Amino acid sequence: MGQTVLFTSYATAWCLVAVETVVLLELVRRVVRLKTEMYEAMPSVARQERLAKGTFVDFAARDLASGDLVRSSDLRGAPATLLFIGAGGVEAEPSEWMLGTAAGLLDKGEGRLLVLCDGGADDCAALSRGLAPLRLPVLLDEGGEIRRRFLVRSTPAAVLLDGQASVDMYGRPDESTDSDGRST
């Protein structure tokens, strides 16, 4: 009799352990699936985080004012901020917002500031003339190729490059966020 009770309690204990294990494994599987779905919902954020850990992005674009070819390797030696303006943000006369943003970025003293225009050549040339008083180089980003290389999905957007011309931070022109999510 005592042996039957001992065997039954031993078997019951192992059944409880097996059930708890199955429940915990299902819980872990659901958490992992939820995390995966969340990251798949924002792939550009995950890729930008990887890119913002010191990746050098190679590009070359023509300065509309001087006609010089500006390469990413030319930006080494001091931090630089790339301000991406899309076709919708291109105007012949720069808006107060754009002038204020550019002046604010220049005041921060973060090195060079370059405007990359993803519009038509004529629209971007007009923008370059409008920004001439600030002496900002406006580079023509034909077809948004440079914007895509930097994984910028919407404009306006800012990308801060470190002294090695590697991606340091992403953000909007009025606020930049580093790879740890801290606002600057």
C-alpha positions, -999 to 999 in steps of 0.1 A, spaced: 0 0 0 27 25 10 47 16 -22 16 23 -44 11 57 -28 48 65 -32 47 54 -69 15 74 -76 29 106 -60 62 102 -78 43 98 -112 21 127 -104 51 149 -96 67 140 -130 34 147 -148 33 182 -132 69 188 -143 61 178 -178 30 200 -180 49 230 -166 77 224 -191 53 224 -220 35 255 -207 69 274 -203 81 263 -237 49 276 -253 52 309 -234 88 313 -246 78 305 -282 51 331 -282 74 358 -268 100 350 -294 74 351 -321 60 384 -309 95 400 -308 102 387 -343 69 402 -356 77 435 -340 111 437 -356 97 426 -390 72 454 -387 100 480 -385 128 466 -406 143 500 -414 147 508 -377 165 475 -371 187 481 -401 194 517 -392 205 506 -357 230 482 -373 242 509 -397 245 534 -368 272 513 -352 300 529 -373 293 517 -408 309 537 -437 285 543 -465 301 551 -498 286 577 -521 294 604 -546 272 634 -556 276 666 -575 275 700 -557 250 720 -576 267 754 -569 303 746 -577 299 715 -598 324 696 -577 320 659 -570 317 653 -533 325 618 -521 319 603 -487 356 598 -482 360 636 -485 340 640 -452 366 622 -431 384 643 -404 354 661 -388 318 652 -381 293 660 -408 255 662 -409 236 651 -440 202 668 -444 180 648 -468 153 668 -485 128 649 -507 111 660 -539 81 672 -518 103 694 -497 121 711 -526 111 747 -533 127 775 -553 126 797 -522 136 778 -490 110 780 -464 115 796 -430 115 760 -416 144 750 -438 164 781 -432 158 778 -395 168 741 -394 199 747 -415 210 776 -393 203 755 -361 224 726 -374 252 751 -383 250 766 -348 255 732 -332 289 732 -347 287 695 -356 312 699 -385 300 702 -421 264 704 -431 254 691 -465 219 691 -480 211 662 -503 182 670 -526 161 642 -540 142 662 -566 145 672 -602 178 688 -612 161 722 -619 142 722 -585 174 713 -566 194 740 -585 168 765 -574 171 753 -538 209 756 -540 205 792 -551 181 799 -523 205 785 -497 235 804 -512 235 830 -483 241 802 -458 269 788 -480 255 753 -478 265 727 -504 234 712 -520 241 678 -535 219 662 -562 208 628 -550 196 615 -583 167 591 -579 172 589 -541 201 565 -544 221 580 -516 191 583 -494 184 546 -499 220 537 -491 217 555 -458 183 536 -452 164 569 -449 128 562 -457 111 596 -453 123 631 -457 133 655 -443 158 635 -423 192 640 -408 221 616 -406 251 625 -384 285 611 -395 314 608 -372 350 619 -380 356 587 -399 325 595 -421 307 565 -405 270 567 -395 267 579 -359 230 590 -355 197 592 -373 169 616 -367 147 644 -379 163 678 -386 150 692 -353 159 661 -332 186 634 -337 185 601 -319 216 580 -314 217 542 -318 208 538 -280 176 558 -285 188 589 -267 176 622 -281 202 650 -286 
